[in-house]
Amino acid sequence: HRLVSPSRLLSLEGGQLNLLLGSRRLYWWSLRIESVSAHDRSFLGAFRIGLPKTSVGRSVTSGLPQRPRTAPAGLNAGTAGTACCGGEIPSLLGCHWSEGQKCHGQIEDVCEVKRTGGVVKFCTLRIEGEAELQLRFVDPGCAAPLGPTACRNALVVPALVADGIVQGLAASGNFDVSTSARLAAESVAVGARDAASLAVECGADTRSLADDGLSPYTAAIFGDDPCGLLRNLDPALRARMLRDDPHAWMEAGRTREGSGRPDLVAAPLVRDLPVPKERASALLEYCFQSQLPLLALRVLAHADGQRRHLLLAAERASADKNWAKVAARIMQQSTAVEQCCADNRTIEHMVSQIRQGREQFRRVLRVCLQRLRGSGNFDQRPPVLAGNAGAECPICFEPLYRGSPVAFVEDGRAVCPHFLCAACAKGHEATASATGAARRCPECRRSAPGTAPLPVLGDDPLGWFDFLQGPEAGAVARSTLLRAVAAMLPVDADELSEAIDAGKITAAPVEHDIAPVDFLTGGLYVWIYSHEQEHRRYSALGGASAPGISRREEWFKYWNLSQTGSLTRAEALRAVLRMSGASSLDMGRVAELRRRLDRAWDTSRTERIQRHGRCNPEAVCLDDFLAAGGLADLLEEEFGSDPSARFGGGGGDSDVDEEGGLSLARDRPNLSPVRTARQGAPSRRQLVAGSAAS
């Protein structure tokens, strides 16, 4: 006898020990050794109890835990590597399993014995107050006790078995095959060939793939074949496969040895050989079933991922960052994302996962929402809002959309649907801090521990929605959501509500309480997002410095947002709609202005073709814009007499409406700059000014 080597002791890590307890009514006791310390010979693990089910699904042992659980990982229907010599034993899978109970134990009396046949001792496992077990090796073909029966070792290596006392009862059983094989490999000096042969003898799957795209079988094709795996492979066919002949791999896949085998698809694929798409799709399924994310990344270059693949990859991303890469690759493809967008249940599942703290689904949701929004082409559905509408600060009466609306919050959520401008919120906060008074909304008098700005919808749509939910999570009241939109954009909440009821924004009616899925997929989110982006883009132009049409070159460069030197039709449409004070809620007026712009644009295009022989039908350069009879003259001719349009200029300066928007100017002596106030109910500022005057 001599002391066992640390490497052999560490072979117990990950081992699964299954013991039978009891006499008349048998049940399982299963121990999984999670980690082993070779220094002090201690181990950490967890044990479970498995109670056999009766015909009606109840346990036969009423005195033990009855809560149904799944079988511990690594268990199969029988016992690992043994054949029962007599009697009946309950199936491991046909049991109710208790929750795992953590435990700490010692490995004692460890020794290494030369093999002489039969049964020899290996060590003692002791768990204080729970179990004391003798671990032994049983040679191939020899029997060892398993509860009231005896089982024969059917492996080609010694099997590791155990017997002793558990919970005061006699117990006996064995370890899983992997542990026995590891200990057998550590017991003698072995090389790579010996280890491979031992793995095959222990029943290893020679066609199982690894993340590098190779199986033992295909690795033998490219290298040595120590286990004789290629005995049935035609040498001439193998030679063609080594020359990267794609037809040879196809022929091998049609043989009896290769039919339906994923390794004969993966090997040519990782060598960048052509692979039929249907076979690549089948290989992708195998990668997800076998937990092979790195191979799945390579397969996705030949096959499209589906919705289930995207969700499953996102599910696994929290445990393995390589699955996050797989999810990102699938999101670059159109098939899976389109499937997610077409099914509201998928969006609902993503929201549910995010609610549970799985932030990797937020990225998937962001990609799906990007697909829902479309290309964001201004020309398709212009997101313009004109006038001085929108919510006002209840303290200074300034429009809230000109800055960042601030809400009264508790635990990061708004407590009421009212907002302040940033300056007044700062002053209100300073006053409350100095006087020790409670922070109260000046409109509804509701108190809150603090204030916070309304999040940017484009940064985090779900976070924006959650901010409005208030202290009680769930749906957002329709009135609260519309008030928030009126604080962000120059739009009246009542007008927006009427447009929603008229079906101008959403396909389905919007109820009093709006769920997150309905908000994201019903059309309301897309409308708000597009108008918020347009509002921010236009505000960044600096409306106060916008030139009039008399300064045509400056006007051209101002509205040429792409800065390409060519004014596109969409950019011209933006200028016309802003000039005319049109709103996307008035779809009829937008359509009319578009028609009139198209008329001027088509005339300009015809003139350019006559002048140059050809032209870009969707853009006009600066020289053609400024030319006599060019687009600038045509725009003045088409819209100059429109009484609803706002013109500014006089000295080339532009007029700016209440929104900070540009008024397109014409330099005509008989026309003066005009500002048209928004029709409808007077603003709060006007009401206060009238009351003060009276």
N, C-alpha and C positions, 0 to 999 in steps of 0.2 A: 504494500500500500504506500502511496505517496500523496502529498497534497495536490488538489486539483488546480489546474491553471485558471487564471482569472477569465480568459476568453471562454473557457468551457462553462464557467459559472454564469457569465453574462448571456450565454445561450438560452437561459431560462426567461430572459426578457421577452415579453409578448406571448409567453406560453399560456395555454388554456387547459386547465385541469378540470376534468369532469368526474365526479364521484357519485356513487349510488349509496343512499342511506336508507335505513329502515329494514324491516323484515317482511311483515305481511303487506304493508303499504309502502311501496318504494317511492322515493323522490330524489331529485338531483340536487347536488351542491356543486356549484361551478365557481372556480377561482381563476381570475385573470391576473397574471403577474405583470404589472406595468413597468416597473423599473427595478434594477438590482444594483446594489453597491458592493463591488468586489472588495472594497477596503474593510468594511465591518461586517460583510456578509448579511446584510439586511435587505429587505425588499418592500416595495409598496404595491398594493393591488386592490382588487375589489371582488367581493363574492356575491353570488345571487343564489336564490333557491328556486328550483323549478318543480311545480306540482303538476302531475299528469291530469289531463282533462278527462271527465267522464263523457258518456255519450250525449249528455245534454249540455256539455260545455262547462261543467263545474269541476272543481278539484276534488280528488278522492280523499284528501287529507284536510279535514276541517280545522285542525288545530294550528295550521301554518298559514302564512300570508296568502290571501286569496286574490290580490289585485292582479289582473292580467297584464303581462308585459311581453315584449318580444324576446326571443332567445338571444343570449349573448353572442357577440360577433365571433365567428369562427366555428360555431357548433353546426353539426349536421344531424341527419335523422338517426344515425347510429353512433357508435363510439369510434374514436379515431384510431384506425389501423388495427382493429381487432375483429375477430369473428367469434360469435357466441357459440359456446360448446353445448349449451343446454339451458333450459329455462327461458323466461320471457323478461325482457327489460323494457321500460317505457321509452318512447321516442323523445329525444331532446326537443324537437320542434313541436311536438304535441303537448306542450306544457304551458302553464301560466307562470311567468317569471316575475319575481319581485324586483324592486329597484336595487341597483348595485350599492353595496355598503363598503365604504373604504376600509382598508385594514393595513396593518404594519406587522411584518413578521421577520423571523430570523432563519437563516440557512445554517444548519449545524451538522457536525460529524461528516463533513464532506471528504470523500476519498475517491481515488481513481484506481480501479481494479483491472488487471489484465483479463481479457476475455478467456474464460475456460468453459463457456457453455452454461445453460440454465438461467437462473435468476441471481443477480448480484446487487448489492446495495450501492446507492449513489450518495444520498444525503438524507437529512431530516429537515422538514419544514415545520416550523412552530409559529402559530398565531395565538398570542396570549388570550386565554379565555374562550377560544373558538375551536382550534384544531391543532393536532400533532400528527404528522404524516411521515411515513418512511417512503422515500423514493427509490425505486429499483429499476434495473434494466432487465428486460425479458428478451432473450434471443429469438430470432425468427423461428416460427413454428412451435415455440413453447407457449404454455398457457399461464394465465395469471388471473386472480380472482376479480370479479366485477359484481359486487353485491352478492346475491345468493348463487350466482352462476360463475362459470370459468370461461374465459375468452382466450382464444389463440392469437398470437401475434402474426398477422398476415403480411407484415412489411418485410423488406429485404435487409433491414437494419434493426438493431435492437430497439425495442419500444420502451419508452419511459412510463412506468406505471406507479401507482401510489396506493397505500393502504394505511389505516390507522384509526384515530378517533376524531370525529367532528360532532360538535354539539352533544357530546356524551354518547354518541352512537357509533357503532362500527361502520366504517366506510371504506370503499375500494373503487378504483377506477384508473384512468390513464390520461396522459397528455395528448395534445393534438399531434398530427403527423409532422408538422413543421418543426416543432420543438425536438422531437426524436431525431429528425434528419439533421438539425443543426448540431446536436450533441454527438451524433455519429460522425459528422464531418470533423468535429474538433477532437475526436478521440484518437485519430491517426493522422500522420502527415500526408496531406493530399495536395495534388496540384489541380490545375484547371480542368484537365481531362477527367480526373477522378471525381471532382465535384459535379461535373456535368453528368457523368454516368450515374452517380448516386442520385441526382435530382430526377433523372429519367426513370430510374428504378423505383423511386418513391412516388411515381405517378405524375410528375410535372407535365404540364401541357406544352408540348414542343412547338405548337403553332400559336401560342399566346404572344401578342405584340407588346413591345416596349415603346416608350415615347420617341425613340430614335427611328421608329418605323420598321424595326427588324424583329423577327422571332428567332428562336433557336434553329428552326428549319432553314429560314432564309439566310441567317448568319452562317450556317454550314455551307450554303451555296457559294457565298463570297469568301469563305475561309476553309478551315479544317472541319472534318466531320468525325469527331472522336466517338460519337454514339451510334454511328451507322444510320443516321436519319435519312440519308439520300439513297438508300439501297434500291429504291424503286424508281428513281429519277434517271431518265435516259441521259447518259453522259454527253451525247451530241446536243441535246436540248439544253443541258446545263451550260455547255460551252457557248451557245448562242445567247443565253441569258446573261452570261458574264460579259458578252460584247454589247450589252445594252440594246438587244434587239427587242422592241416592244411586242412584236408578233410572237416571239418565243415565250414571253411572260403570259400572253393571252392563251397560247397553247397549253402551258403548264396549268393555267387556271381551269381549263376544260377537262383535265385528266381526273381520274378518280381520287388521286392524292390531293389535288388542288381545288376541286369543285367546292365553291362556297367558302373558301378559306380567305380571310381578310389579309393575311400576310403576303399573299401573292399579288395583292393589289397595292399594299403599302410600300413594298420594296421598290417597284418601278416608279411609284409616285414620288418618293423621296429622292429618287435619282433623276427627277424632272423628265421622266418619260411619259408619253401620252397615255391617259387612262380613261376608259369610257365613263361618262358622267354618272350613269346609274350605279356603276361599281364604286365610284368615289362617294356617292351619297350613302351607299351601304356601309362603306368604311367609316364615314362620319358618325353613323349610328353606333358602330362598334366603339369608336373613341369615347363617346359619351357614356356608353354602358361600362367600359373598362377603365374610366377615369384617366384618359390620356390627353391632357390639354395641349401639350406641345405638338403632338402629332395632329390633333384636330386643327391647330393653326395652319399647318401645311396642307391639310385636306381642303380647308375652306378656300384655297386658291383654285380648286377644281370643282367645288360643289357649293351650292347656296345653302346657308343655314335657314332653318325654319323657326317659327315662333317658339315652339317648345324648346329648341336648342338655345335660343336667346335667353329665355327665362331660366332654364336650367343652368346655363353658364353663369348668369347673374347670381343665382342662388348659391353656387359653389365659390363665387369670387371672394367671399369673406374668409374662407379657409385656405384658398390657394390663389395667389395673385395671377397665376397663369390663366385661370379661367376668366379673370377680368379681361385679359388680352383677347381671349376667344370671343367674349361678349362684344368687345370693341370692334373686332373684325366682322362679326355678323352684322353689327349696326351700320357698317359701311356698305353692306349689301341692301338691296331694295326689298327682297322677298319677305324676310322676317319682319322688317319694320312696317311694311304695308299690311301684313297680316295682323300685327298688333294694333295698328291704327283702325283697322276695319272692325275690330271687336272690342266693344266697351268693357267687356269682362276682363280683358287683358290689362287695360289701363286701370281698372278697379283693383286687380291683383297687385299691380305695381304700387299703387297708392297704399294698399294694405301692408305690403312689405316695408315700405318706407316708414309707415307708422310704427312698425315693430323695430325700427332702428337699423334696418339693412339699407345703408346709404348707397350701396352699389346700384340699387334699382333706380335711384334718382337720376343717374346718368342715362340709363336706358329710357326712362320717362322723358328726359330732355330731348333725346334723339327722336322719339315718337312725336313729341309736340312740335318739333321742328318740321317733321314731315306733314303734320296736320296743317301747319301754317302755310305750307307751300313755298314758292320761290320768293314771295314778298314783292312781286312786280307791281309797281305803283299803277301802271296802266290798266291792270286787270280790274281792280276795285279800289279806286283812289280813297285812301283813309284821311280825308281832310275834314276839319272842323273850323268854322269861321265864326266871328263875332266875339262878344264879351261875355258869353254864357259861362257856366261853371260855378262851383261853390265858392263862397267868400269866407275870409277869416272873420269870426264873430267879434273880434276885438278891433281890428283896423280896417275891415271891409275890403282888403286887397284880395284879388283873385288868387286862389290857392294854387292853381296850375302853374303860376309863374315861378314857384319855388318847390320846396319839398314839404308836402303836408305832414303835420305832426299830430299824433293821436295820444290820448291818455291810455296808458297801458298797465296791465297787471300780469306778471309772469310772461311777459313778451307778447301779450295779446291785447287788442283794443277792447276797452270796457264799454265804449259807446260809439255810435256812427258819426261823431263830430270831429272836426279837425281844426287846427290852428296853423297859421303860417309859422315859419321857423323863427322869425324875429320875436313875434308875440309869445311863442312857446318858451323861448329863452327868458324873456322878461317875466312871464308867469312863473317859471321854475325858480328864478332868482327871488321873486317876491315871496313865494311859498317857503323857500329855504330860510330867508331872513326873518320872517314873522313866525315861522313854525306852523303856519296854517296848512290845512289840507289842500291838496291839489284837486280842484274841482273843475269840471267842464263848465264853461260859462253859459252853455245852452241848456243842458239837462241837469246840471248840478251834481252829477255823479262823481264820486271821489275815486282817486287812483293813486297808487304809490309813486308813479313816475310817468314820463312821456317818452315817445320814440317816434322817429319818422316812419311814414308808410314805406314798406319795402318796394324795391323796383320790381315790377312784374316780370320784366324780361330776364332778370337774374335768377329768380326762383319762383315760378308760377305757383307751386304748391305752398311754398312759404308765404307768399303774398296772400293766398286764400286763407291759410291757417291764422295769419295775423288778424283777420277780420272775424274769426270765429268767436272771439270773446273768451271769457273764462271757461265756458262749457264747450268742449270740442264737439264737432259734428258738422251740421250744415250751417251755411251762412244765410241770414235773412236777405231776401232780395233787395229790400230798401237799404240795408247797410252796404251791400255791394255796389248799388247804383250811386249812393252818396260818395263812396270811395272813388268811383270812376269820375264823378263830377269834381272831386278835389284834385284829380290828376290831370284832367283834360278840360278844355273849354267847351263843355257840353252840359246842358241842363238835365238834371236827373229825371224830371217829368217827361221831357221830350224823348230821352233815351228809353224810358219805360214804355212810352207809346209806340216807339219804333219796334221794340221787342214784341209787344202785343200784336203789332201789325205783321209780324213775320219778316221784317227787314234784316234782322240780325241773326236770329236762331231759327233752325228748322222746326223745332218742337216748342210748345209753350213752356215758359219759365215759371215754375211754381213759386210760392211764397218763400219756401226754404230751398236753397240750392245746394245739392251735394257736390263734393269735389269732382266726381267723374262727370256729372252733368255740366259743370262749369268748364272743364277742360275739353270735352268732346262735343258739346252742344252748339258751338259756334261763338259763344260769348267771349271765351278766352281769346280766340283768334282775332275777334273784332277789337277788343281792348288792346291787345298786344300791338297790332298793326298801327292803331291810332296813337298809342304811346310812342312807338318808334318814330313815326312821322312827326309827332309833336316835338320830340327831342331833337330830331334832325333839323326841323325848321327853326327851333329856338336857337340852335347852335349857329345858324346863319348870321344872327345879329340883325334883327328886323329893322332897328333904328338906323342902320347905315345902308339900307337897300336903295340902290339908285333908281331913278325914273327912266322911262323908255327914251326920253330925250338924250340920255347918256347911254346909247344903245350898246356900245361895247362893254361897259361896266355891267349893264343889265344882263347881257348875254353871259358874262363870266359869273355873275352872281347866281343865276339859276342853273348853270352847268355844274351840278353837284358832283358829277363824276370827274370833273376837271380833265376831260379828254380833249378839249378843244372842239368838240362837236356836241351840239345841243340835241338831245334825243326827244322823241315824241312824248315820252313819259315826263321828261323835265318841262317841256312846253305845256303839257296838260296841268302839271302842278302849278306853274305860274298863272295860267288862265283861271284855275279854280280859286287860287288864293286872291287873285285880282278881283274876281267876281264875288267873293265872299260866300262861295258855295259850301255846302255841308254834305257829307256822305249820307246823312239821314234823309236828305231830299234827293232821292235817287233820280227822279224825273229831271230836275234841274241839272244834275251832274251829267246825265245822258245828253241833254240838249247842248250844254257847253262842249262836251266831247265831240258831238256832231259838227258843231260850228268850227272847232279847232281842226277837225279832220278835213273840212272843206278848204280852210286856208292852207293846211299842210299839203294837201294833194295839189292845189294850184301851184304852190312853191316847188313841189317836186317836178311837175310838168315843165315849169319854167327852167329849172336847173337841167333837166334832160335836154331841152332845146338848146341851152347854152353850152353844156359840156358833152352832150351825147350820152351820158350816164350819170347816176347819182346814187347815194345811199338812201334807200326809201325810209329809213327809221332815224336818221340824224342829219343835221345841217351844220356846216362849218361856219366860222365867224364871217368869212368873206361873203358867202352866199346869203347869210342872215342880214348883213349890212347893205347888200347890193340894192340898187334902185328896183323897186317892184319885188324885193325879196320878202322873206318871212316877216321881218319887222314891220314893213309897210302893210302887209296883209293882215297882221294881227291888229294893227290900229284901225284898219278899214272894217274888220269884222266885229271888233268889240268896242270901238271908240264911241259909238253912239248908244251903247247899252247903258240905260240909266241905273241899273243895279251894280255896275262895275265901279270900283273906286279908282280914280286916277289922281295921281299926284305929280308933281314936277315943278313947274315954275322954275326956274334956275337950275333944274336938273335934280332937285332934292325930291325924295320920295316921301309919301305920306304913310303913316303907320297906324293901323287900326288898334282897337283896344287889346287885341290878342298879341300885338307886337308884330303883326303880319304886314307884308309889303303891299302897297297900292301901286299898281303899274301906271306910270305917268305918260301923258301925251303932251307934247309941246305945241299947243294950239292957243292963239291969243284969245279966242272967244270962249275958251273953256277954262274954268278955275278948278283948283283941287277940290274934291268932294269927299266927305266922310259920311257914310251912311250908318247910323246907329242901328243896333239890333232891335227889330220889332218885337213887341210883346210886353210882358210885365216889366216895370221899372226895377232897376237893381236896388239892393239895400242901401248903397251909398246915396242914390238919388232920393230915396224915401227919407233918409236921415237929413240930407241937405234941405229938402222941402219942409220938413218939420222945424228945422232950426230957423229957416227964413220966416215961417209963419209965427 
